[in-house]
Amino acid sequence: MKAQGIDVLSFAAGEPDFNTPEPICRAATEALQAGFTKYTASSGTPELKEAICAKLLRENGLRYEPAQIVASCGAKHSLYNALMVLLDPGDEVLLFAPYWMTYAEQIALAGGVPVVVRTSGDEGFVPDLEAVAAAITPRTRAILLNSPSNPTGAVFPRRVVEGLAELALRHDLWIVSDEIYERLVYGVRAVSPASLSQEVYDRTVTINGCSKSYAMTGWRIGFAAAPKAVAAAMSNFQDQVTSNPTSFAQKGAVAAFSLPEEAVETMRAEFEARRDLIVGLLRQIPGLKVPKPDGAFYAFPDVTAYLGGRIPNDAALCELLLEEARVATVPGSVFEGPGHLRLSYATGRKDIEEGVARIAEALAKIAP
């Protein structure tokens, strides 16, 4: 539609709208000019692994050796590696809905079975530990958590992370913790499960990367930190699939993990201001339920008050908003969160104001 010259405002993007910080770009450019364009070790350069270890110790209180780190082509790649080496056919993995849709697909690709534990906006999209316990069976192999969450922005409180870790210990489960949004939190702190105890550390694969915190989505640098045996298996698997992440992008990642705190804080503070803006505006629309997200850059309003008749579901509502309001959103059903919309506020404040105004006008026309 944009290619046709139509004025469309998008709340769909799952990536920061900021440019990659200049020191990161400079490091990659210098690497290119110096001819750093050959293969590296499949699991990443020693320099990058050391930088990741330093980051994990400094920011998460986690002590890892380079042999426990596998750098990959994005956090999604790291997650896939982990699931491929941890799961046997028929193994079950607990997921908390709404969830990023790739989790279920990758579990299935690895031969596993996703088992969904639903959460509620009334409870901040935080899993109920009793429901989690009830979902565990003899085939359960792992718990996959994402805090801060895509699509809800939920940040699991320490007590919940501790409860999930206790269940993992009791039932001999792996924990796969996707922490890609960890730096984008507002008034709370994200808890790394591996930091809770040595026992939990020994059964946790921590997934992270550069994409969200450093506005490096296209650079495709992610990593996993895991027990040595798991890291070795992941490295061997990756060696047969993609080999190393891009050499000069690794140089940029080293620079990213060395940036001063204020480089990320500027972006985080702007996202917090946008969070407050979009939540405040959405809450002015009659009938919407809008939990306030504590992390990431997504609002996840409940739009069920506007569904029914000619608008049977959230996908139909997204289509209506695109066609009539010229606003792009993502249906919650994509994330197993039916009756919701995901609105990314990784866009400018003027677009947020104009976009929500268009949504409000369109919804007013179909209000029951």
N, C-alpha and C positions, 0 to 999 in steps of 0.2 A: 504493500500500500504506500509505503514511503517512497518507493521507487517511482510510483505514479504521481508523486507530488502531494499525497494526502498527509495532512497534519495528524500524525499519530503520536501520542505520548505513551511511553512504555514503562510499566512497572514489572517487567518480566525478567530483566537481566539478573543473573546470579553471580555478578562480579562487580568489584569496585569500579566506580567511574573515574577514579583518580589515575594519573599517569604513574608508571613505575618510577620510584625515586631516582634522581640523577646519579648518585654514586653507584647504584646497581647497574644502570645502563652503561656507565663509564667502565666499570670492571669488565663487563662482557665485551664491550667494544675494544678495550685494550687487549683482551684475550684473543679476539679475532685478528687484530693487527699483528699480534705476536705469533700467530700461527698455531694457536691452541685449538686446533680443529680436528684432531685425530681421536681414535678410540681412547676411552679411559677404562679403568676397571669397571666391570659390569655393575657393581653395586655403588659406584661413585668414587670420586677421588679421595685420597687420604685427607687432603685439605678440607674438603666439604664435610667429610665425616667428623673431623675434629671440630669444625664449626658447629655442626649439629649437636655434638656432645656438649660443647660449651653452652649452647643455647638451652638445652634441656636441663643442665645443672643450674644455670643462672635463673631461668624463668620458672622452672617446674620442680626444682629440687630433686631431679632425677639424675643419678650417676650411671652413665653408660660408657662402654668402650667402643672404639670404632668398629670392632668385629660384630657388634650388636646392631649396627646401623646399615640399612639398605636404602640408598637414594634411588628414586624411580622417576618415571615420566608423569609426575603429578600424584597427589594424594589418592586419586581414584585408582591409579596403577598400583600403588602400595597396598591399598585395601584388597584389590583383586589377588595380588600375590599372597597376602596373608590367608585369605579364604581358600585359595587353591592348595596351600600346604597344610592347613589345619583340618579341612573337612574330608571325610570319606562319603561315598554315596549314601544318601538317606540320613545323614547327620542333620540335626535341627539347630537352627540359630534363632535366638529370640530377638525380635525387632520391636521398636516402640513406635506405633503409628500416632500421628503422621510422621513419615520418614522419607528421606531422599530416595527416590525410586530406584536408583542404581543398586542400593543394598540388596533388595530382593532379587534383582536380576543377576547380580554377581554370585549370590548364594546359590541360585539355581544353576548357573554356569559351572560352579564348582561341584555340582552334584548334591548339594544340600537342600534343605527344606526350610524356608522362612516360616517362623511361627510368630504371629503378630499379637502383641499386647497393646491394646488401645489405651490412649490417654485422652483427657478431657480438657477443653479450654477453661472450664470452671476451676480446674486444679492446676492451671498454668502449663498444661501439656507435660506434666511430670509424671512418670510411671508410678503406679501403686504397687508397693512391694509385695503385698499379698497376692495381687493378680499375677505378678511376675513369678512368684513361687508356684502358683497353681499351674502355670504354663510349662513348667519343667517336667520332662519325661526322661525315661532311660536313654532316649536317643538325642537328648540335648547335648550339644557340643560346645556352644559358645553363646555369649551375650554380646550384641553389637550396640554400642551407644554412641550418640552424637550430641555433645553438649559443649558449646551452644549449638542449637539445632537448626538445620534447614529441613522443613520450611517454617517452623513456628517461632524461632528465636528463643526457645526455652533454654534456660541454664539450670541443670540439675543441682539442687542443694547438696552440700556435703553429706548430710544424713542419708540421702537417697543413693548417692554414689557408694557410700559405705555399706548400705543395705544390699546393693547389687553385688558388691565385692564379697560380702559375707555369703550370699547365695552361691557365687562362683566357687568359693572355697569349699562350701559344704557339699556341693554336687560335682566337684572336680571339673569345672568349666573353664574355658578360655574367655578372656575379656578382650574384645577388639574395640578400641576407643578412638573414634574419629574426632580429633581436636582441631580441625582446620580453622575454626572461627574463634579460637581461644582468646585472642587479643582483642576481639571486638565485643566487649562486655560493658555494661552500663550499671554501675553501682553495686556490682557483685563480682565474684571471682570464680572462674571455671576451675574445677578440681580434676586433676589427672588421677585416674584410679591407681596407676602404678606408684603414686607417691604415698599411698595409704600405709603400706607395710611391705616388708620383703616378700612375704607369702603372696601378696597380690601382684607385686612387681614381677614375680617369677611366672605368672600365668597371664600377663597382659601384653598385648601388642598395641603400641601407641602409634597412631597414624597422624601425620601433620604435613605441612608443606609451606610454600611461599605464596600461594595464589591470593589468599584473602588479606592477610595482614600486611603484605607488601605490594599489593596491586600488581601481581605477576601471573595472572591467570594463563596467559599465552606462553609463558616461559616453560611450563610443564615440569616443575621440580617439586616432588614430594618425597617423603621419607617414612620409613617405619623404624621403630626402636623396639627390640624384642629380645627374649632370651637367646643365647648364642645359637642353640640348635635350630630354633625357628628362623633366626636371621640367616643362618647358613642355607637352610632349605629354600627360603625366599630368594636368596642371591642366586642359587643354582637354577631355580625355576626361571627367574628373570633372564639369566644368561642364555637360556634356550628360546626366549620369546622376543625380547627387545634389545638385549645387551644394555649398554650404559645410557643414562640420560644425556642429553646434548651437552657436549663438553664445555662450550663457552657459557651456556646457561648455568652450569654448575659454578663457574666463576662469579656470575652475578648473584647466585644464591649465597655464596660465601660472604659477599659484600652485604647482602640483606641481613644475614644473621649477626653482622657486626655493626649494624646501624644503631645510633643512640636511641633511647626510648622516645624522645620527642618526635622522631620521624614517623612512628606509628601512632603516637598520641594525637597528633594533629588530625589524622584521618579518623581515628576512633571518636574524638570529640565532635567532629562534624557529623558522623553517623548518629551519635547520640542526640544531637540537636534535630536532625531529620526524623529520628524515631519519635521524639516528642511531638514534632510538628504533624507527622502523618497520623499518629494515634489520636491526637487531639482533634484533627479534622474529621477522621473517620467516625469518631464517637459522637460527632454532631449529626450524623446521618441516622434518622429514626430506624429502629429495628436491628441495627448492626450490633453484634457483640464483638468487642475488640480487646483481647488480652494485651497487656503491655509487655512486649518482648524484652528480655534482659540481655540479649546478645544477638550476634549476626546482624543482618540488615534486611529483615523481612517482617512485615505485619501479616497476620493470618486471621482476618475477620470472619466471623460466622455470618453467612448471608442467607440462612435458611428462611428467614422471614420473607424473603423475596422470591422463594422458589415455589413452583406449583403452576398449574395451567399451562400457558404457552412457554413458560420458563421452567422445565421440569427438573433441572439439575444445575450444578455449578458450571459445567462445561457450556451449557446453553447460555448461562448468564455471561460467561466470558465472551462468547460469540456476540451476544447482544451489545456488550460494552465496547467491543471492538468495532462493530458495524455502525452503531448509533452514536456512541460517545467518543469514538476514536481513541480509546484507551486500551492498551494491551495488558492483560493480567494472566495469571496461571490458575487453572482450576485446582482446588484442594484435592479432588478425587485422584489426581495424578500421584499424590503422596499418600493415598489412603486416608485422606481427611475430607470426605465428601461434605458438601454444604458450606465449604469455605473457599476463599480466594487467597492466593499468595501474592502480596504486593511487595516488590523489592523497592526499598528506598535508597538504593544506590543510584540516585539521580538527583539533579539539582532541586533546590527548595522551590523555585518558581514552577518547575514542572510538577512537583508534588502538590502545590496549591491548586494549579490549574487542573491537574489530572483528577484529584479528589473532587473538585467542583463539578467536573464533567460526570463523574460517577454518581454524585449526589443528584444531579439533574436527571440522569437516565433512570436511576432507581425511583425517583419521585413519580415517574410516569407509569411505573408498573407496581407501585405500592398496593398491597392487598387492602 
